[in-house]
């Protein structure tokens, strides 16, 4: 039965090759990835899509080969593979548009019944094709046409991004603040600068009063390494995008339109503003460590970008969301392991372990290194010793979550403690590998997750400064992030930039 050859459709062999080649399984395998990318094209670097695309094509090929071993016919096997893919994406897991909604249940969605239906449908279709063996050439043509139509519809949202890319760029609000040396004279000294952002790391008083955790051992250890602690440090906004943009623009984002920016425009505020322009004007190479979060990924806006290799067992936000659409997390859960959280943990460790990597690259210029570590931000993947912690939930960067709040508070504090161990070792490596004492800023973009703290706690951030040759009396103890680089440029580049006061800004958002 299985050796029976399919009937000829009357189409010449040469035309069958070009017009009836069963390409539909591969197009359908790419559909969810393209759909997700198209919905987030403004905030996602195309490079981040490469590995999911390759893996999807490999999965489709393996699926076709598996069915071919049963029916010994490429067209029939491809049709069976496409039916399996269609049923999978329609029934197994809903494709959400929002990266941050990975653990938010779809209303009315019961994940058990669709999975049962999926297995039943695939079993019935496989049996029907195996025993009836329909002539598949015309069906292949129909599948190919349908797959192309569906794929085109998935790509359609990208048209707006293509149109936007051809339009003039928005003018950066405060690009005129760039500090340019007089007559080409570079300011000296020009120490290497490391700007390390620990996402959602709370200030000492907030951790003590709201979480009952005393972070003194870590802070004392950092002070013994030469860091100055800014006890009253303040974030000017309660979310990453606005907080980091205002810090790197050295100004408040009081334009209502700017406050709504997303995607490439918000990344431009972070990586193509006066801070990076000033360092370049002073002869620095601007380096960054890949963050894994599409909204803040530096992409091509820096001179040197350190990112994981193609085969590294890590995932960023985009890949993690794609994997969450598959049975892989559930299968790994049967073995008490969350594969996505494991790969996210490896991504965090890659970022931390590579903070000092630009030092070893032999760059002729002094370096400014920006490393945004998405930790102790959720998901919680470290225990209090910095070892692996297996969270029970799906991977998500959503701060609200659905777990017990008391448990989340314990997980947050444990992850913060574990992060302390890794950061201290990274700082030791930077100091040990630096010929001259570097400037090191260890700061958080905002305080603990919103559900776990107050509004005031959210805007109370960590700030540790390693400033060679600078006395603590020169550092305001209520330093706002918007003034961080104004202060550094004043101290090292004689910039004479005024430190901003919030009350002096008109129409300031609350």
C-alpha positions, 0 to 999 in steps of 0.5 A: 500500500505504502509503495503505491505511486501517485497518479500523473496529473497530466502536467509535464514534469518540467512544469511540475517542478516549478509550479507544483513544488510542495513549498507550502509546509515551509511557508506555513512554518514561517507564518507565526514568526513573520506574523509576530515580527510584523506586529512588532517590526518597529521594535524588533531588530531583523537579526533577532528573527534569523534563528527562529526562521532557520529552526522553523524551516528545519522543523518543517523539513523534519515533519515532511521527511517523517510523513514521507517515510510513511507514505513515500510520496513528497506531495502527500507528505507535504500536505500532511505536514501542512495540515499538522502545522495549520492545526497546530497554530490554530489549536495548540497555542494562540499567537498574541501580538504583544510580547509582554502578554506571554502569560496572559490567558486569552479569554475563553481559552482552555488549553487542554481541549484544543490540544486533544482536538489537535492530536485527534485531527492529526491522527485522523488525517494521517490515517485517511491519507495513508489508506486512501492515498488521494492524488495530491498535485492539485491539492499541492497547488491549492495549498501553495496558493493558500500559504502564499496568501496567508503569508502575504497577509501576515507581512502586510503590517510591515508596509507602514514600517517600510513607508516610515523608513523612507520619511525624514527622521524626527529631530532629537529633542536636545541634540545640541547638548553635545559637548564638543572639544574646542578646536579639536582638542580632546579633554583629558583624562579620558577614562573608559566608562562602563554604564551598567543598568540593573533593571528594576533594582530597588533603592536600599530604603525601599528594599528595607521598608517595603521588602524587609531586606537589608542590602547593606552587605552588597552596598558596603562591598561595592563601597570598599571597591571605591564606589560612592553610594547616592542614597537618595537617587531618583528615577524621573519616570517609572518605566524603562523606556522613558527613564532611560531616554531622559537619562541619555537625552540629559533632559526631561521628556515633557513633549506629550508626543515623545512620551508616546514614542515606541520602537525605533524612535525611542531607541534613537533617544537612547542610542543616538542622543547627546550622551553618545554623541558627546563620547564620540566627540571626545574620541570614544568608541561606543560599545553595547552589550546585547540586552535581549529586550527588543525595545532597548536593543542597540542594533546598529546604533553603536560602534561595537555590539557584543551579542551571543553567537548563533548557536548559543543556548540563549533566547531574547524576548522575541525568541522566547515568545516564539518558543512559548507558542510551541509544546517545548515549554510543556515538554521540558516542564515534565522534567521539572525544567523550564527551557525558556527560563533556562535560556533566558538565564543564560542570556542574562549571564552572557550579558553580565560576563561580557561587560568587560569584553570590549576591554579585550578587543584592542580598540585604539580609542577609549570606550564607553560601554552600555550594558542593560541587564534585565535583572532583577526584573521578572522572570525570576531565574536566580536564587539568592546565591546566584544559582539556577531557580526554576520558576513554575510559570511561563517566560514573561517580562510582564511585571504584573503576572498572575502568581501570588504577590507574596511569592513574587516578593520573595522571588524578587528579593532572592533574584536581587541577592543572586544578581549581587553575586554576579555583578560583584564578580563582573565589577572585579573583572572590569577593575582587574583588566583596566590599566587606568581606573575606569568610570563605572556607573551601576544604576537601575532604571527604576525601582521594584516591579509596580505590583510590589511597591508604591509609586515612590518606591518605583522611582527610587533607584539604585545608584553606585558611582565609581568616579576616579579622582572625584570626592563624594562631596561633589555628588548630589545625594538626591541625584536624578537620572536626568542629571547623571551624565550632565554631572559626569561631563561637568566633572571630566569634560568641563562641560558646565551643563546646569543640573536640572531641577524638576520644578523648573520644567514646565508641564512636567508629567507627574 
